[in-house]
Amino acid sequence: MASLDARKAFVRVNHIKLFDKLIERGFPSMLITVLLDWYGKTFSTVRWAGCYSHCISVRCGIRQGGILSPLLFNIYIDSVIHALRVSDLGCHLGDVYVGCIASMLMTLYYYQPH
């Protein structure tokens, strides 16, 4: 049995690797350009004891609650799921490979009306 701790998984997505995967899959260059612009302008500051840090460029993570975020995460993680399936590692019910059920349920959850 294999287990993947996906807590805070969205914040760990590397932007460069994500955009490489989008290019490999043949996504329209205009969409990739918009996403690059959108994610390339993400900055963060830290406030501690009333003081603020300098702006820091955010290079990892996809937006929590974003309409495209589940799709982008699934594209990012798909190579891991594929590698598990090809190597026959992961969860099985008898002879049936079911190592992707948690990922599919997470995707379905995001598309349900709340």
C-alpha positions as CSV (number, residue, x, y, z in Angstrom):
1,M,0.0,0.0,0.0
2,A,1.3,3.5,-0.8
3,S,0.2,6.7,0.8
4,L,0.6,10.3,-0.3
5,D,0.2,13.1,2.3
6,A,-1.4,15.8,0.2
7,R,-1.9,18.3,2.9
8,K,-0.8,21.7,1.8
9,A,0.0,20.2,-1.6
10,F,-1.1,23.3,-3.5
11,V,1.6,25.4,-1.9
12,R,4.3,23.0,-2.9
13,V,3.7,23.2,-6.7
14,N,6.9,24.5,-8.4
15,H,5.9,27.1,-11.0
16,I,8.7,26.3,-13.5
17,K,7.9,22.5,-13.4
18,L,4.2,23.3,-13.8
19,F,4.7,25.5,-16.8
20,D,7.0,22.9,-18.4
21,K,4.3,20.3,-18.0
22,L,1.7,22.6,-19.6
23,I,4.1,23.1,-22.5
24,E,4.7,19.4,-22.8
25,R,0.9,18.8,-23.0
26,G,0.5,21.3,-25.8
27,F,-1.5,23.9,-23.9
28,P,-2.1,27.1,-25.9
29,S,0.8,29.5,-25.6
30,M,-1.6,32.4,-24.9
31,L,-3.0,30.6,-21.8
32,I,0.5,29.8,-20.6
33,T,1.5,33.4,-21.1
34,V,-1.4,34.6,-19.0
35,L,-0.6,32.1,-16.3
36,L,3.1,33.1,-16.4
37,D,2.1,36.7,-16.0
38,W,-0.4,36.0,-13.3
39,Y,2.0,33.8,-11.2
40,G,5.1,35.8,-12.0
41,K,3.6,38.8,-10.2
42,T,3.0,37.1,-6.9
43,F,4.8,38.5,-4.0
44,S,4.6,38.1,-0.2
45,T,5.7,40.0,2.8
46,V,5.9,38.9,6.4
47,R,4.6,41.0,9.3
48,W,6.1,40.2,12.7
49,A,5.9,42.3,15.8
50,G,4.5,45.2,13.8
51,C,7.4,45.2,11.3
52,Y,7.2,44.2,7.6
53,S,9.8,42.3,5.6
54,H,10.9,43.2,2.1
55,C,8.7,41.8,-0.7
56,I,9.6,38.2,-1.6
57,S,8.8,36.7,-5.0
58,V,6.6,33.6,-4.6
59,R,7.9,30.8,-6.9
60,C,5.9,27.9,-5.6
61,G,2.2,27.2,-5.0
62,I,-1.1,27.5,-6.8
63,R,-3.9,29.7,-5.7
64,Q,-6.1,28.3,-3.0
65,G,-9.7,28.4,-4.2
66,G,-8.8,29.3,-7.7
67,I,-11.1,27.9,-10.4
68,L,-8.1,26.5,-12.3
69,S,-6.2,25.3,-9.3
70,P,-7.5,21.7,-9.2
71,L,-6.8,21.3,-12.9
72,L,-3.3,22.8,-12.6
73,F,-2.6,20.5,-9.6
74,N,-3.8,17.4,-11.4
75,I,-1.6,18.2,-14.4
76,Y,1.4,18.7,-12.0
77,I,0.8,15.5,-10.1
78,D,-0.2,13.3,-13.0
79,S,3.4,12.2,-13.7
80,V,3.7,10.8,-10.2
81,I,0.4,8.9,-10.6
82,H,1.5,7.6,-14.0
83,A,4.8,6.4,-12.6
84,L,3.1,4.6,-9.8
85,R,0.7,2.9,-12.3
86,V,3.4,1.9,-14.7
87,S,5.6,0.5,-11.9
88,D,2.6,-1.3,-10.5
89,L,3.1,0.4,-7.1
90,G,0.2,1.8,-5.1
91,C,-3.1,0.5,-4.0
92,H,-4.8,-2.6,-5.5
93,L,-8.2,-4.2,-4.9
94,G,-7.5,-7.7,-6.0
95,D,-6.0,-7.4,-9.5
96,V,-7.4,-3.9,-10.0
97,Y,-5.1,-0.9,-9.6
98,V,-6.9,1.8,-7.6
99,G,-3.9,4.0,-6.6
100,C,-5.5,7.1,-8.1
101,I,-8.9,7.1,-6.2
102,A,-7.9,9.8,-3.7
103,S,-6.8,12.1,-6.5
104,M,-10.0,11.6,-8.4
105,L,-12.1,12.1,-5.3
106,M,-10.3,15.4,-4.6
107,T,-10.9,16.6,-8.2
108,L,-14.6,15.7,-8.0
109,Y,-14.9,17.5,-4.7
110,Y,-13.7,20.7,-6.1
111,Y,-16.2,20.6,-9.0
112,Q,-19.2,20.0,-6.7
113,P,-21.5,23.0,-5.9
114,H,-21.1,24.0,-2.3
